[in-house]
Amino acid sequence: MIETLAPLTVNLHVKDFVIERVHSKMGFTVRGVQAGCGMLDVPSVLKQMPSQDISVILEHWPPLESSIDDAIALEQEWAARGVEYLHACGCN
């Protein structure tokens, strides 16, 4: 799929995730994680893009927190670390 869409890409959205088996073994849970900590192979995706001149948007799918302050703190942490990770992968 990436090889089909990559030549047309001008804007890439990155949202990392994990898929885990539930305890009962009767299904799966898909949850968001900090960029670089999940199953998305960001370096591989970036290598397939037509050029480094595309824009990259970092998205998050954080877990529910106990308060809005905790949610904001987690988002800020994930954003800072995610931007560092994307820079390390070659995004400007």
C-alpha positions in Angstrom: 0.0 0.0 0.0 2.8 2.5 0.9 4.5 1.9 -2.5 1.2 2.9 -4.2 0.5 6.0 -2.2 4.1 7.3 -1.5 4.6 8.9 -4.9 1.4 11.0 -4.3 2.3 12.0 -0.7 2.7 15.6 0.2 1.7 15.3 3.9 2.4 12.3 6.1 0.6 11.7 9.4 2.5 9.6 11.9 0.6 7.9 14.7 2.3 5.0 16.5 0.3 2.1 18.0 0.5 -1.4 19.5 -1.9 -4.3 19.0 -2.1 -6.6 22.0 -4.0 -9.8 22.7 -6.6 -9.4 25.6 -6.2 -11.5 28.6 -9.1 -13.8 27.7 -7.4 -14.5 24.3 -10.8 -13.6 22.8 -9.8 -10.4 20.9 -7.3 -7.7 20.7 -6.7 -4.1 21.9 -5.3 -1.4 19.7 -3.8 1.5 21.6 -1.8 4.5 20.8 1.8 4.9 22.1 4.5 7.5 21.8 6.1 7.7 18.4 8.9 5.2 18.1 7.5 2.9 20.8 5.0 0.9 18.8 4.6 -1.2 15.8 4.9 1.5 13.1 8.2 1.2 11.3 8.7 5.0 10.8 12.1 4.8 9.2 10.9 2.3 6.6 7.8 4.5 5.8 10.0 7.6 5.4 12.4 5.7 3.1 9.5 5.0 0.8 8.5 8.6 0.5 9.3 10.4 -2.8 11.4 13.0 -1.1 12.2 14.6 2.3 10.3 17.7 1.2 7.0 16.3 2.5 5.4 17.7 5.7 5.1 15.3 8.6 2.4 15.7 11.2 2.9 13.9 14.5 -0.4 12.6 15.9 -1.1 11.0 19.3 -3.7 8.6 20.6 -3.0 8.8 24.3 -4.7 6.7 27.0 -7.3 8.2 29.2 -5.8 10.1 32.1 -7.3 10.8 35.5 -7.3 14.6 35.0 -7.0 17.2 32.3 -3.7 18.3 33.8 -2.3 14.7 33.6 -3.6 14.4 30.0 -1.9 17.7 29.0 1.4 16.6 30.7 1.4 13.3 28.8 0.6 15.0 25.5 3.5 17.4 26.0 5.9 14.6 26.9 4.9 12.5 23.9 5.1 15.6 21.6 8.6 16.5 22.8 9.9 12.9 22.5 8.1 12.3 19.3 9.6 15.3 17.6 13.1 14.2 18.8 12.4 10.7 17.4 11.2 12.0 14.0 14.3 14.3 13.8 16.4 11.2 14.5 14.6 9.4 11.7 15.6 12.3 9.3 12.5 14.5 9.4 13.2 18.2 9.5 
